[in-house]
Amino acid sequence: MIALTCYGIYAIYSATWMRDDTFWRDQIKWAFICFPVFIAISVCDYRKWVRFGALPLYLVSLAALLLVLVKGQKVYGAKSWLNLGFFNFEPSQLSILSGMLVLSLFLSQTKNVHSFLRLLACGAIVGAPCLLILLQPDLGEALMWVPMMFAVMFIGGVQLRYLISIALLGLAAMPLAINFGLKTYQQNRILTFLDPSRDPLNAGWALNQCLISIGSGGMYGKGFKDPNSLNALGFLPATAAHNDFIFAVMGEQHGFIGGCILIGVFGALLLTSLYVGFKAGDDLGTLLAVCVTMVIFAHVFENIGMTIQVAPITGVPLPLISYSGSFLLIIMACFGILQSVWIHRRSID
């Protein structure tokens, strides 16, 4: 976690050095703010504070999602941010943290309840924040709930036939959702994902420049602060190179080898997270570890995937790497939960 955070500061500087922005300095400040949060959550027994704090935090996150629809700042077509004076906060990210706490707590305490009733309850827990996030509209963060929800319900004992049925219904409804439930620019992103040459100067510009940037990096990359890189020349969007498209910058700079090493480090982190869940002292700890693992995996997969045409482009940051103070805070809190599960795995509840 610390290594990736340090690499993220370096990556943000690499993406913005030609513009003399202060994003990398701000990320350093956020790292020093967020690390004590990680420590504080780690040393506290997760069983005690999750039982008493999960539901209030979930209700606060719902209130924040409602507030952002009324008084939120509109950025790139989505009203997703709250201006708190000293920094901008994205409530959708807090809702993911609170949602996984409530889901894990509910599933760990209802093992004897019928699977269908548990499925309905989980759907209500997830559905409320997802609906509010879609109203912003922020499709990317809403989609981050899906793998976490299915994984935690599967590990939590919801029967597989119900999960398969929901997945099949979702796939069947996808054409209708795309045609009638998405904004025009969101539909264009999906169409561009399927065919990058469809609109190369508008909707397909960002994806094509990401592909060219990563491809031009070759095996070993162009090196640090290359003035002839596509990012330095301004072909990657300056407003997103340091967050949404940070992997394209690193792919051009460090090539195929550097990209594989970064993905490998994330893979090791995910495997370690699953190991913590395997060694957890109770069902709640296991479910929390699974949730954290899937939240990290979903963001890594989507952020990297959208730059190499594996997934449609959405505004999803790369954990610990992309510039974002509020997201770094949420990710550090998630790892604090994971560390708490590991530290207290042998304690008696």
C-alpha positions as MATLAB code, in Angstrom:
seq = 'MIALTCYGIYAIYSATWMRDDTFWRDQIKWAFICFPVFIAISVCDYRKWVRFGALPLYLVSLAALLLVLVKGQKVYGAKSWLNLGFFNFEPSQLSILSGMLVLSLFLSQTKNVHSFLRLLACGAIVGAPCLLILLQPDLGEALMWVPMMFAVMFIGGVQLRYLISIALLGLAAMPLAINFGLKTYQQNRILTFLDPSRDPLNAGWALNQCLISIGSGGMYGKGFKDPNSLNALGFLPATAAHNDFIFAVMGEQHGFIGGCILIGVFGALLLTSLYVGFKAGDDLGTLLAVCVTMVIFAHVFENIGMTIQVAPITGVPLPLISYSGSFLLIIMACFGILQSVWIHRRSID';
ca = [
       0.000    0.000    0.000;
       2.755    2.442    0.929;
       4.794    1.537   -2.165;
       1.837    2.099   -4.494;
       1.012    5.404   -2.791;
       4.578    6.636   -3.320;
       4.493    5.430   -6.915;
       1.199    7.270   -7.358;
       2.804   10.575   -6.306;
       5.562    9.945   -8.834;
       2.996    9.038  -11.519;
       0.976   12.209  -10.884;
       4.145   14.302  -11.176;
       5.024   12.487  -14.410;
       1.600   13.306  -15.829;
       1.654   17.009  -14.919;
       5.289   18.211  -14.838;
       5.005   20.015  -18.174;
       2.151   22.172  -16.831;
       3.752   23.001  -13.473;
       0.622   21.847  -11.629;
       0.663   21.171   -7.886;
      -1.377   17.972   -7.990;
       1.545   15.820   -6.869;
       2.218   18.108   -3.896;
      -1.454   17.952   -2.949;
      -1.322   14.154   -3.155;
       1.604   14.122   -0.715;
      -0.460   16.187    1.719;
      -3.381   13.811    1.345;
      -1.131   10.808    1.941;
       0.031   12.290    5.250;
      -3.591   12.969    6.202;
      -4.898    9.542    5.173;
      -2.169    7.342    6.655;
      -3.121    8.150   10.291;
      -6.711    7.204    9.359;
      -5.397    3.844    8.182;
      -3.490    3.362   11.453;
      -6.452    4.375   13.621;
      -8.836    1.958   11.898;
      -6.224   -0.814   11.959;
      -5.724   -0.813   15.720;
      -9.453   -0.720   16.528;
     -11.281   -4.044   16.666;
     -13.436   -4.070   13.541;
     -16.140   -6.204   15.259;
     -16.958   -3.483   17.757;
     -17.101   -0.376   15.594;
     -18.650   -2.046   12.534;
     -21.626   -3.256   14.587;
     -22.309    0.198   15.975;
     -21.031    2.422   13.177;
     -21.953    0.697    9.906;
     -25.614    1.716    9.778;
     -25.095    5.372   10.862;
     -22.299    5.763    8.297;
     -24.540    4.219    5.632;
     -27.350    6.672    6.447;
     -24.903    9.587    6.373;
     -23.678    8.495    2.942;
     -27.267    8.329    1.644;
     -27.916   11.825    2.997;
     -24.750   13.054    1.277;
     -25.850   11.465   -2.008;
     -29.199   13.251   -1.727;
     -27.457   16.518   -0.891;
     -25.116   16.279   -3.875;
     -28.123   16.048   -6.198;
     -29.316   19.393   -4.815;
     -26.135   21.337   -4.122;
     -23.418   19.300   -5.793;
     -20.837   20.629   -8.225;
     -21.263   19.520  -11.825;
     -18.016   18.240  -13.338;
     -17.839   16.688  -16.824;
     -21.589   16.191  -17.038;
     -22.091   14.610  -13.588;
     -23.136   16.320  -10.342;
     -20.924   14.157   -8.124;
     -18.980   16.472   -5.815;
     -19.734   18.375   -2.614;
     -17.706   21.481   -1.848;
     -16.894   21.314    1.862;
     -14.832   24.501    1.820;
     -11.391   23.048    2.446;
     -11.762   20.260   -0.139;
     -14.190   18.647   -2.576;
     -15.693   15.321   -1.539;
     -17.363   12.625   -3.641;
     -20.171   10.966   -1.625;
     -20.421    8.001   -4.012;
     -17.074    6.755   -2.742;
     -18.159    7.023    0.892;
     -21.300    5.082    0.006;
     -19.213    2.169   -1.279;
     -17.310    2.020    2.016;
     -20.459    2.231    4.151;
     -22.334   -0.146    1.846;
     -19.763   -2.889    2.165;
     -19.824   -2.539    5.967;
     -23.619   -2.915    6.082;
     -23.644   -5.778    3.571;
     -20.960   -7.691    5.473;
     -22.642   -7.125    8.831;
     -26.069   -8.148    7.523;
     -24.853  -11.334    5.817;
     -22.772  -12.376    8.832;
     -25.799  -12.106   11.147;
     -28.489  -13.682    8.946;
     -27.006  -17.063    8.031;
     -30.227  -18.852    9.006;
     -32.510  -16.610    6.947;
     -33.788  -17.879    3.581;
     -31.492  -17.000    0.666;
     -34.214  -15.229   -1.300;
     -35.014  -12.897    1.589;
     -31.321  -12.176    2.071;
     -31.037  -11.441   -1.648;
     -33.928   -8.962   -1.473;
     -32.414   -7.225    1.552;
     -28.992   -6.984   -0.130;
     -30.695   -5.585   -3.216;
     -32.310   -2.864   -1.106;
     -29.005   -2.042    0.629;
     -27.207   -1.708   -2.695;
     -30.109   -0.344   -4.733;
     -30.655    2.868   -2.758;
     -27.140    4.335   -3.179;
     -26.789    2.970   -6.730;
     -29.981    4.718   -7.810;
     -28.811    8.017   -6.313;
     -25.402    7.634   -7.991;
     -27.044    6.917  -11.356;
     -29.127   10.087  -10.973;
     -25.946   12.213  -10.825;
     -25.319   10.516  -13.381;
     -22.138    8.554  -12.565;
     -22.320    5.193  -14.304;
     -18.732    4.263  -13.484;
     -19.049    4.384   -9.692;
     -22.458    2.696   -9.849;
     -20.926   -0.231  -11.722;
     -18.284   -0.644   -8.997;
     -21.015   -2.021   -6.726;
     -21.782   -5.001   -8.959;
     -18.710   -7.248   -8.448;
     -18.574   -6.444   -4.730;
     -22.261   -7.265   -4.250;
     -22.115  -10.590   -6.100;
     -18.873  -11.681   -4.419;
     -19.970  -10.894   -0.867;
     -23.383  -12.523   -1.367;
     -21.741  -15.652   -2.764;
     -19.277  -15.883    0.135;
     -22.076  -14.918    2.538;
     -24.094  -18.003    1.610;
     -26.750  -16.702   -0.795;
     -27.613  -19.648   -3.050;
     -25.859  -19.624   -6.394;
     -29.021  -20.129   -8.436;
     -30.375  -16.778   -7.259;
     -27.143  -15.009   -8.179;
     -27.090  -16.621  -11.627;
     -30.729  -15.642  -12.184;
     -30.015  -12.011  -11.282;
     -26.965  -11.976  -13.566;
     -28.953  -13.387  -16.496;
     -31.756  -10.877  -15.950;
     -29.210   -8.085  -15.867;
     -27.638   -9.220  -19.140;
     -31.063   -9.513  -20.771;
     -32.004   -5.996  -19.667;
     -28.696   -4.448  -20.751;
     -29.823   -3.403  -24.293;
     -32.853   -1.601  -22.841;
     -30.729    0.040  -20.160;
     -28.210    1.278  -22.734;
     -30.867    2.625  -25.132;
     -33.235    4.213  -22.635;
     -31.359    4.564  -19.332;
     -28.109    6.249  -20.377;
     -27.287    9.771  -21.463;
     -26.178   10.357  -25.048;
     -22.520   10.820  -24.094;
     -22.607    7.556  -22.106;
     -24.055    5.723  -25.104;
     -21.310    7.230  -27.280;
     -18.661    5.910  -24.879;
     -20.013    2.388  -25.227;
     -20.257    2.640  -29.018;
     -16.730    4.047  -29.160;
     -15.500    1.207  -26.964;
     -16.894   -1.245  -29.512;
     -15.467    0.735  -32.456;
     -12.736    3.328  -31.623;
     -12.676    4.513  -35.256;
     -16.360    5.484  -35.121;
     -15.745    9.087  -34.007;
     -11.965    9.541  -33.674;
     -12.012   13.323  -33.234;
     -14.725   13.512  -30.580;
     -16.104   10.584  -28.563;
     -13.260    8.295  -29.607;
     -10.431   10.787  -29.070;
      -9.493    9.838  -25.497;
      -9.565    6.074  -26.125;
      -7.519    6.347  -29.318;
      -4.905    8.554  -27.652;
      -4.655    6.114  -24.733;
      -4.100    3.220  -27.128;
      -1.503    5.183  -29.093;
       0.264    6.324  -25.888;
       0.515    2.831  -24.418;
       1.480    1.326  -27.776;
       4.155    3.938  -28.428;
       5.790    3.045  -25.124;
       6.874   -0.261  -26.625;
       8.570   -2.818  -24.443;
      10.596   -0.524  -22.182;
       8.913    2.888  -22.496;
      10.102    6.341  -23.518;
      11.535    7.212  -20.128;
      10.889    9.844  -17.487;
       9.853   13.370  -18.604;
      10.149   12.734  -22.328;
       9.190   16.068  -23.988;
       8.030   14.196  -27.089;
       5.571   11.935  -25.298;
       1.921   12.202  -26.275;
       1.069   13.330  -22.775;
       3.676   16.114  -22.818;
       2.462   17.230  -26.248;
      -1.120   17.447  -24.967;
      -2.765   14.583  -26.832;
      -4.029   13.010  -23.612;
      -6.710   15.171  -21.950;
      -4.917   17.446  -19.466;
      -7.895   17.334  -17.104;
      -7.765   13.523  -16.814;
      -4.167   12.461  -17.474;
      -3.338   12.540  -13.761;
      -6.415   10.597  -12.629;
      -8.596    8.683  -15.112;
      -5.835    8.077  -17.696;
      -2.851    7.740  -15.370;
      -2.131    4.204  -16.634;
      -1.783    5.499  -20.211;
       0.860    7.964  -18.984;
       2.738    5.218  -17.152;
       2.385    2.822  -20.087;
       4.000    5.321  -22.430;
       6.696    6.188  -19.924;
       7.619    2.681  -18.732;
       6.367    0.472  -21.540;
       4.971   -3.044  -21.444;
       7.408   -4.153  -18.737;
       6.483   -1.271  -16.428;
       2.769   -1.822  -16.970;
       3.085   -5.528  -16.184;
       5.039   -4.798  -12.995;
       2.357   -2.359  -11.826;
      -0.421   -4.862  -12.540;
       1.646   -7.543  -10.793;
       1.954   -5.416   -7.651;
      -1.811   -4.897   -7.625;
      -2.233   -8.647   -8.111;
      -0.023   -9.351   -5.095;
      -2.026   -6.852   -3.051;
      -5.296   -8.515   -4.036;
      -3.993  -11.995   -3.231;
      -2.808  -10.752    0.156;
      -6.261   -9.304    0.790;
      -7.891  -12.643   -0.003;
      -5.415  -14.394    2.296;
      -6.439  -12.061    5.125;
     -10.051  -13.059    4.496;
      -9.108  -16.739    4.527;
      -7.375  -16.321    7.898;
     -10.056  -14.078    9.441;
     -11.356  -15.022   12.860;
     -15.058  -14.816   11.977;
     -17.504  -14.510    9.098;
     -17.664  -10.727    9.410;
     -13.904  -10.440    8.910;
     -14.008  -12.759    5.899;
     -16.835  -10.812    4.269;
     -15.140   -7.472    4.886;
     -11.908   -8.754    3.327;
     -13.820  -10.006    0.278;
     -15.540   -6.626   -0.088;
     -12.259   -4.696    0.098;
     -10.663   -7.069   -2.418;
     -13.503   -6.681   -4.910;
     -13.650   -2.886   -4.535;
      -9.923   -2.653   -5.313;
     -10.159   -5.211   -8.131;
     -13.133   -3.493   -9.778;
     -11.431   -0.095   -9.795;
      -8.120   -1.488  -11.053;
      -9.802   -3.536  -13.779;
     -12.005   -0.662  -14.984;
      -9.336    2.051  -14.850;
      -6.689    0.025  -16.673;
      -9.221   -1.715  -18.896;
     -10.692    1.520  -20.244;
      -7.243    2.650  -21.468;
      -6.578   -0.580  -23.403;
     -10.095   -1.088  -24.827;
     -11.095   -3.866  -22.452;
     -13.847   -1.763  -20.831;
     -15.770    1.408  -21.779;
     -14.342    4.717  -20.562;
     -15.774    5.858  -17.226;
     -14.499    8.282  -14.610;
     -13.072    5.600  -12.309;
      -9.698    6.312  -10.619;
      -6.834    3.865  -10.152;
      -6.514    3.077   -6.411;
      -3.528    4.734   -4.695;
      -2.202    5.955   -8.065;
      -4.715    8.450   -9.467;
      -4.958   11.953   -8.064;
      -7.901   12.185   -5.677;
      -7.845   13.116   -2.030;
     -11.264   11.778   -1.086;
     -10.739    8.503   -2.942;
      -7.327    8.025   -1.319;
      -9.002    8.525    2.058;
     -11.627    5.856    1.300;
      -9.031    3.386   -0.016;
      -6.809    3.908    3.038;
      -9.854    3.313    5.236;
     -10.554    0.071    3.344;
      -7.010   -1.121    3.929;
      -7.342   -0.102    7.567;
     -10.341   -2.432    7.843;
      -8.333   -5.184    6.179;
      -5.416   -4.640    8.547;
      -7.796   -4.696   11.514;
      -9.173   -8.059   10.362;
      -5.617   -9.400   10.256;
      -4.521   -7.946   13.605;
      -7.612   -9.205   15.463;
      -7.960  -12.559   13.704;
      -7.097  -14.500   16.889;
      -8.950  -12.382   19.423;
     -12.065  -13.766   21.107;
     -15.296  -12.022   20.114;
];
